[in-house]
């Protein structure tokens, strides 16, 4: 006798779970920021280093890296599908997949913290190189997908690049990290996580147009011998 057990997790469930985790981490990050910059507890029995959004090698950092890795994986799936169709924009999807894989490794390995001020210069240079390469690709995407991609990108870049520049200017004028600086840091990391999550949502929605619905399927087979 053969019994099949099938578990289907639809994309909306994945997004809801990721949203919940994101909001919890942002909430804990805000508490960490208040403890450190307003109440004067730099570690608060290790709570601040573990949940501070501005700290490296902690839970929020690894979750941010996971979001970028999920994006890279979804784009890779799309690129394979496009490659099978001999789509002319397969290379664009492949390049995007490698970019997000790099961003994920960068986030997890804290490469950016080692680059210090050179990070902004590198980011601007990469954007200048990549934007012309992807303009036609973006214009020929379905309008709703293109708009969702641009919203996600705007949110992410506003934090990763925009607020980082503001932080540098503010710090160079005040010469110390105060409560407002903490607000900027939390806002930067929050925008990055939200932007990544919006991008994952838009990728899953795009995939759903290809495959009717997107799900993760787990099939377990159990064979039971008759007595």
N, C-alpha and C positions, 0 to 999 in steps of 0.2 A: 504494500500500500504506500502511495507516495503523497505527501502533503507539501504544498507550496505555501510559503508565507511571504507576502510581498508588503514592503513598507514604502510608501511614496511620500516624500517631503517636497511640497510645492514651493516655488520660488518666493511666494508672498510670506510663507512661514519663515524662510531663511532671512528675508529682509526684516521682518518683525523682530526676530531674535537679535540680529545685528544692531537694530535701532535701540533695543532695550539695553544691550551691553554698552553701546556708545553713550547713551544718556546717563547711565549709571557712572561710567568712567568720567564723563564731563562733570557730573555732580560731585564726585569724590575729588576731582581736580580743583573745583572751586573751593571746596572745604580746605584742601591742602594749601591753596593760595592764600586764603584768609588766615589760616594758622601761621603760615610763614611770614607773610608781608604785613598783616594787620595786627595779629596778636603776639608776634615775636617768638614763635616756636619754629626754629629752622628745621627740626627733624620730627618733633612731636612723636617720640618713641618709634621712629622709623616710618611713620605714616606718610610724611611728606615725600621722602625719597621713593616710596613704593607707589604712590598714587599721584604725585605731582606731575602735571602734563608737561612741564618744562624739563623734567629730569629724564635721563637716558637709562636704558637697560632696566626698565620696569614694566609693569603690566600694561599701561596705556601705550608705551612704545611698541611692545610686541603685538598688541592688538592692531595698532595702526599699520604695522608691517604686514599683518595677516590680511587686512583689508586690501592693501596694495597687491599682495600675492594672489588673492581671489580674483582681483581685476585682471592680473596678468594671465591667470588660468582661463578665465572666461574669454578673453581676447584671443588666446591661443586656440581655443575651441572654435571660435568664429573664423580665425585664419585658416584652420584646416578645412572647414566647411567651404570657405571661399576658394581655397586651392583646388578642391575636388571639382568645383564648378569652373575652374580656369578663369576666375574673376580677375580683372585687371588691377584691382586694389588689394589683392592678397598681400603684397609686400607692405602696404601701409598698416594692415592689421598685424603683420609679423613684427614690424618695427615698434608699434605700440606695445605689443606684448613684452618685448625685450626692455622697453623703457620702464614699464611698470614692474618688471622683475628686478631691474636695477634699483628702482625707487624703494622696493620692498627690502632688498638687501641693505641698501643705504640706511634705511630707517632702523632696521634690526641691529646692524653693525655699528651704528652711530658714526658713519663716515663723515657726515656733515659737520659734526662737532669737531672733527679733526681738521676740517678744511677752514674753519673759522670764517674770517671776512671774505675769503675767496669764494665761498659758497654762492653768494649773491651774483658775483661776476660770472661764475660757471653756469648758474641757472639762467641768467639773461642770455648768455651766448647760446645755450642749448635751445632756448625758445626761439631765438632768431633763426637758427638753423632748421628747426623742425616745423615751424609754422608754414613757411612756403611749401614744404614738401607735402603737407597734409591739407592745403587749402581746397584743391579740387576734390579730394577725398571727402572732406566735410560737406562741401556744397552739393555733392551727389548722394549724400545719405538721405533717408526719409526725413522730412522736415521735423517731425516730432522727436526722432532720435537725435538729429543734429542739435535741436534746441536743448534737449536734456543733457547731451554731452557738454555743450557750452556752459550750461548752468553749473554742472558739476565741476568743470574746469575752472570757471570763474571763482567758485567757492573755495576750491583747493588752492589755487594760485594766490587768491587774496590773502590767505593765511600764510602759505609757505614762502611767498615772495613779498607781497605787499606789507603785511604786518611786520615781517622780519626787518624790512627796511626802516619802518617807523620805529621799531625797537632800537635799532642801531643809532638812529638820529637822536632819540630820546635819551639813551644811555650816554651818548657822547656829550650831551648838554647838562645832564644831571649828575653824572659820574657815580651814581649809586642806584641800586635796585630797590624801588619802593613799591607801594601798593598798586599804583597805576601801571608800573612796569609789569607787575604780576598779572594784572588784568589783560594786558597786551599779550603776554605769553599764553595764558589760558585761552584767549580768543583765537590766537594763531593755531594752536594745536586742535582746538574744537572745530575750526573751519576746515582743517585738513581732514579730520576724521569724517565730518559730515559730507565734504566734497567727495571723498572716496566712496562713502556709502551711497550717495546719489548716483555715482558713476556705476557702481555694481548694480543698482536697481535698473538703470537705463540699459546696461548690457543684458541683463536677464530679460528685460522687456523686448529688446531687439532679437534675442535668441528665440523668444516665444513666437515671433513672427515666422521664424524658420521651421519650428518644430511643434506648432499648435499650442503646446504648453511645455514649460520647463520644469523638470522634477529630478530629484535624486532617487533612484530606485534601488532598493536592497532586496535581493531575492534569496531566500534561504530554502533549501530543499532538505526534506527529512524523509527517509525511507524507513518504513516500519514493516517488518516481516509478519506475515499472517501466522497465527498460532496453529 
